[in-house]
Amino acid sequence: VIFQDLSRCHYGSCVLDLLQFIFTSVDLQVRNNFMADFVCSVYYDNFVKTVQSISSKIVIFSQNDFINEFNKNIMYGFFFSTEIHTFLYLEADEKYEKNILALVRDVLQFMMCATNI
């Protein structure tokens, strides 16, 4: 990570960073096929291991709380990524439409999945 401009820095939940990463940097097919697995197990499990390796005294929220926070903030990731995609694909209408529709699909899919957890 290289900070070029601190005007957009933010101190907050790791969920917001994860949402930005998933919706701006992960391939559409990978996100569609594996987002729930990635968020609900892979990311959370590695996050817990990393935090505990730093200090076992740090209180970590439960996996269920993590998933609920992800689901509660998923629209943040959606709106952040639509802004990025609008800037990147302004000239390429077909690619823009494909990316926006994929974002909507993935948000709705995760929200439906999270209600069943």
Backbone as ProteinMPNN parsed JSONL, in Angstrom:
{"seq_chain_A": "VIFQDLSRCHYGSCVLDLLQFIFTSVDLQVRNNFMADFVCSVYYDNFVKTVQSISSKIVIFSQNDFINEFNKNIMYGFFFSTEIHTFLYLEADEKYEKNILALVRDVLQFMMCATNI", "coords_chain_A": {"N_chain_A": [[0.847, -1.172, 0.0], [0.566, 2.144, -0.879], [0.485, 5.377, 0.202], [-0.734, 8.083, -1.394], [-2.268, 10.303, -1.203], [-3.678, 11.727, 1.502], [-6.201, 12.71, 1.807], [-8.352, 11.069, 1.388], [-8.246, 9.148, 3.303], [-9.255, 6.788, 5.818], [-10.383, 5.767, 8.965], [-11.566, 2.937, 10.301], [-13.834, 0.178, 10.268], [-12.601, -3.026, 9.286], [-14.194, -4.27, 7.498], [-15.13, -2.394, 5.667], [-12.837, -1.898, 4.136], [-12.505, -4.438, 3.048], [-14.86, -4.667, 1.521], [-14.411, -2.635, -0.403], [-12.163, -3.735, -1.67], [-13.169, -6.232, -2.662], [-15.211, -5.42, -4.448], [-13.905, -3.796, -6.278], [-11.539, -4.954, -7.157], [-11.556, -7.721, -7.487], [-11.999, -10.311, -9.813], [-14.904, -10.564, -11.926], [-16.168, -13.114, -12.35], [-14.922, -14.694, -10.385], [-15.69, -13.329, -8.064], [-18.484, -13.67, -8.253], [-18.714, -16.463, -8.034], [-17.397, -17.145, -5.644], [-17.656, -15.258, -3.547], [-19.257, -15.355, -1.139], [-18.128, -17.601, 0.193], [-15.505, -16.7, 0.444], [-15.767, -14.377, 2.068], [-17.181, -15.36, 4.315], [-15.628, -17.396, 5.347], [-12.788, -17.799, 4.469], [-11.561, -15.142, 4.486], [-12.335, -14.196, 7.062], [-11.321, -16.224, 8.794], [-8.536, -16.032, 8.318], [-8.136, -13.395, 9.07], [-8.675, -13.516, 11.849], [-6.596, -15.264, 12.673], [-4.375, -13.678, 12.045], [-4.733, -11.372, 13.664], [-4.667, -12.57, 16.214], [-2.061, -13.474, 16.19], [-0.7, -11.146, 16.495], [-1.547, -10.176, 18.984], [-2.853, -11.972, 21.623], [-4.622, -10.89, 23.348], [-6.354, -9.151, 22.175], [-9.689, -8.436, 21.555], [-11.851, -10.083, 19.415], [-14.433, -9.756, 17.061], [-17.263, -11.954, 16.599], [-17.685, -14.503, 14.054], [-20.262, -14.478, 13.036], [-21.085, -11.872, 13.734], [-19.292, -10.471, 12.128], [-20.124, -11.227, 9.528], [-22.702, -10.181, 9.581], [-22.088, -7.44, 9.803], [-20.753, -7.059, 7.39], [-22.828, -7.578, 5.61], [-24.601, -5.525, 6.387], [-23.19, -3.289, 5.547], [-22.838, -3.612, 2.851], [-23.889, -2.113, 0.772], [-22.337, 0.156, 0.83], [-19.936, -0.771, -0.307], [-20.953, -1.35, -2.819], [-21.806, 1.223, -3.796], [-19.36, 2.613, -3.672], [-17.859, 1.162, -5.539], [-19.389, 1.525, -7.87], [-18.91, 4.181, -8.387], [-16.164, 4.106, -8.958], [-16.17, 2.344, -11.189], [-17.723, 3.841, -12.958], [-16.033, 5.968, -13.486], [-13.836, 4.582, -14.627], [-14.903, 3.184, -16.856], [-16.316, 4.909, -18.469], [-16.338, 5.54, -21.189], [-16.709, 3.081, -22.389], [-19.453, 1.645, -22.921], [-20.643, -0.955, -22.986], [-18.949, -2.581, -21.397], [-19.132, -1.183, -19.001], [-21.871, -1.487, -18.39], [-21.956, -4.29, -18.095], [-20.285, -4.623, -15.826], [-21.661, -3.131, -13.834], [-24.13, -4.479, -13.717], [-23.177, -6.952, -12.831], [-22.236, -6.211, -10.303], [-24.652, -5.533, -9.007], [-25.943, -8.038, -9.101], [-24.183, -9.586, -7.506], [-24.267, -8.282, -5.019], [-26.987, -8.599, -4.296], [-27.104, -11.412, -4.275], [-25.305, -12.043, -2.181], [-26.604, -10.786, -0.039], [-28.968, -12.277, 0.123], [-27.907, -14.751, 0.744], [-26.694, -14.188, 3.219], [-28.86, -13.775, 4.875], [-29.675, -16.28, 5.376], [-27.83, -17.359, 7.055]], "CA_chain_A": [[0.0, 0.0, 0.0], [1.287, 3.403, -0.949], [-0.399, 6.515, 0.393], [-0.38, 9.213, -2.227], [-3.089, 11.443, -0.83], [-4.362, 11.386, 2.74], [-7.524, 13.324, 1.857], [-9.363, 10.013, 1.331], [-7.959, 8.105, 4.285], [-10.39, 6.487, 6.68], [-10.12, 4.863, 10.077], [-12.841, 2.287, 10.589], [-13.945, -1.271, 10.226], [-11.926, -3.763, 8.206], [-15.231, -4.659, 6.542], [-15.175, -1.396, 4.598], [-11.69, -2.172, 3.267], [-12.803, -5.677, 2.335], [-15.872, -4.353, 0.507], [-13.747, -1.919, -1.489], [-11.317, -4.69, -2.397], [-13.975, -7.228, -3.381], [-15.988, -4.845, -5.538], [-13.096, -3.064, -7.259], [-10.312, -5.634, -7.573], [-11.744, -9.155, -7.71], [-12.6, -10.648, -11.1], [-16.358, -10.746, -11.844], [-16.516, -14.539, -12.197], [-14.437, -15.141, -9.074], [-16.576, -12.727, -7.074], [-19.782, -14.32, -8.361], [-18.655, -17.863, -7.607], [-16.757, -17.412, -4.353], [-17.694, -14.162, -2.587], [-19.778, -15.794, 0.164], [-17.11, -18.449, 0.821], [-14.354, -15.869, 0.779], [-16.1, -13.501, 3.194], [-17.678, -16.101, 5.473], [-14.644, -18.3, 5.957], [-11.387, -17.554, 4.146], [-11.102, -13.858, 4.998], [-12.515, -14.114, 8.511], [-10.377, -17.138, 9.456], [-7.191, -15.449, 8.236], [-8.15, -12.18, 9.878], [-8.565, -13.938, 13.251], [-5.232, -15.774, 12.88], [-3.432, -12.559, 11.994], [-4.912, -10.549, 14.864], [-4.191, -13.333, 17.366], [-0.6, -13.55, 16.143], [-0.221, -9.857, 16.988], [-1.792, -10.19, 20.427], [-3.984, -12.827, 21.999], [-5.486, -10.118, 24.235], [-7.284, -8.344, 21.383], [-11.012, -9.043, 21.429], [-12.247, -10.16, 18.012], [-15.859, -10.015, 16.921], [-17.588, -13.308, 16.141], [-17.873, -14.648, 12.623], [-21.626, -14.053, 12.75], [-21.078, -10.408, 13.78], [-18.551, -10.041, 10.951], [-20.996, -11.405, 8.36], [-23.781, -9.193, 9.697], [-21.54, -6.116, 9.48], [-20.505, -7.061, 5.946], [-24.139, -7.464, 4.966], [-25.136, -4.204, 6.706], [-22.42, -2.269, 4.829], [-22.572, -4.043, 1.476], [-24.23, -1.037, -0.156], [-21.158, 1.033, 0.777], [-19.072, -1.351, -1.327], [-21.624, -1.193, -4.106], [-21.732, 2.616, -4.257], [-17.957, 2.937, -3.894], [-17.403, 0.552, -6.79], [-20.05, 2.139, -9.025], [-18.185, 5.424, -8.663], [-14.906, 3.718, -9.619], [-16.478, 1.793, -12.513], [-18.193, 4.939, -13.8], [-14.84, 6.699, -13.893], [-12.983, 3.741, -15.464], [-15.533, 2.667, -18.07], [-17.232, 5.91, -18.978], [-16.385, 5.482, -22.649], [-17.025, 1.718, -22.839], [-20.799, 1.397, -22.407], [-20.921, -2.39, -22.797], [-18.185, -3.051, -20.239], [-19.728, -0.52, -17.837], [-23.141, -2.17, -18.101], [-21.624, -5.63, -17.597], [-19.755, -4.502, -14.468], [-22.715, -2.664, -12.928], [-25.074, -5.592, -13.53], [-22.502, -7.952, -11.998], [-22.243, -5.681, -8.936], [-26.013, -5.692, -8.479], [-26.146, -9.476, -8.906], [-23.386, -10.091, -6.389], [-24.793, -7.699, -3.782], [-28.243, -9.289, -3.972], [-26.788, -12.803, -3.97], [-24.738, -12.13, -0.829], [-27.621, -10.405, 0.933], [-29.865, -13.429, 0.275], [-27.112, -15.78, 1.427], [-26.443, -13.767, 4.596], [-30.084, -13.903, 5.667], [-29.822, -17.695, 5.694], [-26.752, -17.773, 7.959]], "C_chain_A": [[0.889, 1.23, 0.0], [0.268, 4.528, -0.793], [0.105, 7.663, -0.469], [-1.097, 10.473, -1.783], [-3.9, 11.058, 0.397], [-5.751, 12.017, 2.842], [-8.635, 12.286, 1.84], [-9.091, 8.902, 2.332], [-9.146, 7.959, 5.235], [-9.939, 5.526, 7.769], [-11.457, 4.241, 10.448], [-12.719, 0.789, 10.473], [-13.18, -1.867, 9.047], [-12.922, -4.202, 7.142], [-15.292, -3.671, 5.383], [-14.02, -1.579, 3.623], [-11.953, -3.418, 2.418], [-13.836, -5.435, 1.236], [-15.258, -3.614, -0.678], [-12.914, -2.876, -2.336], [-12.156, -5.633, -3.247], [-14.657, -6.614, -4.599], [-15.173, -4.048, -6.547], [-11.948, -3.887, -7.832], [-10.466, -7.117, -7.88], [-12.484, -9.364, -9.028], [-14.092, -10.96, -10.935], [-16.76, -12.197, -11.601], [-16.1, -15.076, -10.836], [-15.348, -14.606, -7.985], [-17.935, -13.418, -7.077], [-19.763, -15.725, -7.761], [-18.201, -18.063, -6.169], [-16.894, -16.316, -3.292], [-18.179, -14.619, -1.211], [-18.757, -16.659, 0.899], [-15.915, -17.625, 1.282], [-14.62, -15.035, 2.03], [-16.384, -14.31, 4.45], [-16.653, -17.046, 6.085], [-13.211, -17.871, 5.685], [-10.887, -16.249, 4.765], [-11.183, -13.825, 6.513], [-11.505, -14.996, 9.241], [-8.959, -16.571, 9.455], [-7.073, -14.162, 9.029], [-7.941, -12.528, 11.358], [-7.148, -14.433, 13.551], [-4.215, -14.632, 12.934], [-3.525, -11.702, 13.252], [-4.38, -11.279, 16.089], [-2.673, -13.478, 17.369], [0.038, -12.244, 16.622], [-0.363, -9.796, 18.504], [-3.021, -11.038, 20.724], [-4.965, -12.095, 22.903], [-6.509, -9.267, 23.485], [-8.597, -9.109, 21.234], [-11.446, -8.956, 19.967], [-13.741, -10.461, 17.947], [-16.09, -11.396, 16.329], [-17.756, -13.323, 14.622], [-19.277, -14.174, 12.226], [-21.73, -12.516, 12.756], [-20.374, -9.827, 12.554], [-19.436, -10.113, 9.706], [-22.135, -10.398, 8.402], [-23.293, -7.792, 9.363], [-21.263, -6.003, 7.986], [-21.824, -6.842, 5.209], [-24.739, -6.076, 5.186], [-24.462, -3.11, 5.874], [-22.208, -2.583, 3.35], [-22.915, -2.949, 0.459], [-23.112, 0.004, -0.239], [-20.21, 0.529, -0.314], [-19.647, -1.185, -2.718], [-21.47, 0.231, -4.632], [-20.296, 3.07, -4.51], [-17.51, 2.401, -5.253], [-18.116, 1.123, -8.005], [-19.379, 3.457, -9.393], [-16.886, 5.121, -9.424], [-15.171, 3.231, -11.036], [-16.984, 2.882, -13.468], [-17.006, 5.729, -14.336], [-14.016, 5.877, -14.891], [-13.59, 3.416, -16.826], [-16.51, 3.643, -18.7], [-17.403, 5.814, -20.494], [-16.847, 4.119, -23.17], [-18.363, 1.289, -22.252], [-21.065, -0.071, -22.098], [-20.196, -2.942, -21.569], [-18.739, -2.443, -18.954], [-21.013, -1.235, -17.423], [-22.894, -3.563, -17.517], [-21.145, -5.575, -16.146], [-20.824, -4.072, -13.471], [-23.731, -3.773, -12.678], [-24.465, -6.693, -12.663], [-22.457, -7.494, -10.542], [-23.605, -5.877, -8.284], [-26.289, -7.161, -8.174], [-25.431, -9.968, -7.658], [-23.845, -9.541, -5.046], [-26.067, -8.44, -3.364], [-28.004, -10.74, -3.575], [-26.227, -12.93, -2.562], [-25.793, -11.798, 0.22], [-28.616, -11.559, 1.171], [-29.169, -14.54, 1.031], [-26.957, -15.445, 2.9], [-27.692, -13.889, 5.467], [-30.318, -15.357, 6.075], [-28.789, -18.197, 6.681], [-27.186, -17.632, 9.385]], "O_chain_A": [[1.837, 1.336, 0.778], [-0.691, 4.62, -1.559], [1.223, 8.149, -0.294], [-0.592, 11.581, -1.964], [-4.727, 10.149, 0.33], [-6.414, 11.87, 3.869], [-9.758, 12.589, 2.241], [-9.659, 7.817, 2.214], [-9.931, 8.888, 5.424], [-9.195, 4.581, 7.506], [-12.378, 4.945, 10.862], [-11.631, 0.22, 10.569], [-13.123, -1.288, 7.962], [-12.536, -4.477, 6.006], [-15.486, -4.074, 4.236], [-14.2, -1.431, 2.414], [-11.657, -3.443, 1.224], [-13.689, -5.954, 0.13], [-15.552, -3.934, -1.83], [-12.957, -2.83, -3.566], [-11.876, -5.812, -4.432], [-14.679, -7.224, -5.668], [-15.709, -3.656, -7.584], [-11.429, -3.549, -8.896], [-9.572, -7.71, -8.484], [-13.466, -8.681, -9.32], [-14.499, -11.546, -9.932], [-17.597, -12.476, -10.743], [-16.844, -15.828, -10.206], [-15.737, -15.344, -7.08], [-18.479, -13.719, -6.014], [-20.696, -16.12, -7.062], [-18.58, -19.048, -5.536], [-16.295, -16.437, -2.223], [-17.55, -14.286, -0.207], [-18.54, -16.474, 2.096], [-15.385, -17.831, 2.373], [-13.794, -14.994, 2.943], [-15.885, -13.985, 5.527], [-16.805, -17.454, 7.236], [-12.479, -17.6, 6.637], [-9.894, -16.252, 5.492], [-10.212, -13.468, 7.181], [-10.895, -14.552, 10.213], [-8.263, -16.624, 10.469], [-6.02, -13.874, 9.598], [-7.124, -11.905, 12.035], [-6.565, -14.062, 14.569], [-3.311, -14.631, 13.769], [-2.503, -11.347, 13.839], [-3.708, -10.67, 16.923], [-2.064, -13.594, 18.432], [1.174, -12.236, 17.096], [0.567, -9.418, 19.216], [-4.088, -10.837, 20.145], [-6.037, -12.623, 23.199], [-7.429, -8.723, 24.095], [-8.611, -10.275, 20.839], [-11.411, -7.884, 19.362], [-14.249, -11.308, 18.681], [-15.225, -11.943, 15.644], [-17.945, -12.281, 13.994], [-19.446, -13.538, 11.186], [-22.382, -11.932, 11.891], [-20.807, -8.814, 12.006], [-19.487, -9.165, 8.921], [-22.496, -9.824, 7.374], [-24.006, -7.031, 8.709], [-21.516, -4.959, 7.385], [-21.911, -6.018, 4.298], [-25.327, -5.509, 4.265], [-25.098, -2.112, 5.534], [-21.464, -1.875, 2.672], [-22.293, -2.874, -0.601], [-22.956, 0.661, -1.268], [-19.738, 1.307, -1.142], [-18.923, -0.914, -3.676], [-21.054, 0.432, -5.773], [-20.038, 3.823, -5.449], [-16.859, 3.107, -6.022], [-17.517, 1.205, -9.078], [-19.291, 3.808, -10.569], [-16.555, 5.79, -10.402], [-14.492, 3.642, -11.977], [-16.693, 2.837, -14.663], [-16.984, 6.112, -15.505], [-13.546, 6.417, -15.892], [-12.881, 3.376, -17.832], [-17.437, 3.23, -19.396], [-18.507, 5.991, -21.01], [-17.333, 4.03, -24.298], [-18.406, 0.643, -21.205], [-21.647, -0.393, -21.063], [-20.783, -3.692, -20.789], [-18.808, -3.12, -17.928], [-21.211, -1.548, -16.249], [-23.549, -3.962, -16.554], [-21.558, -6.395, -15.327], [-20.878, -4.607, -12.364], [-24.149, -3.981, -11.539], [-25.162, -7.3, -11.851], [-22.623, -8.312, -9.636], [-23.697, -6.333, -7.144], [-26.81, -7.49, -7.108], [-26.013, -10.686, -6.846], [-23.816, -10.253, -4.042], [-26.202, -8.855, -2.213], [-28.632, -11.241, -2.643], [-26.626, -13.828, -1.82], [-25.866, -12.458, 1.257], [-29.047, -11.781, 2.303], [-29.781, -15.2, 1.872], [-27.078, -16.329, 3.748], [-27.582, -14.087, 6.677], [-31.071, -15.631, 7.01], [-28.858, -19.349, 7.108], [-26.416, -17.932, 10.297]]}, "name": "protein", "num_of_chains": 1, "seq": "VIFQDLSRCHYGSCVLDLLQFIFTSVDLQVRNNFMADFVCSVYYDNFVKTVQSISSKIVIFSQNDFINEFNKNIMYGFFFSTEIHTFLYLEADEKYEKNILALVRDVLQFMMCATNI"}
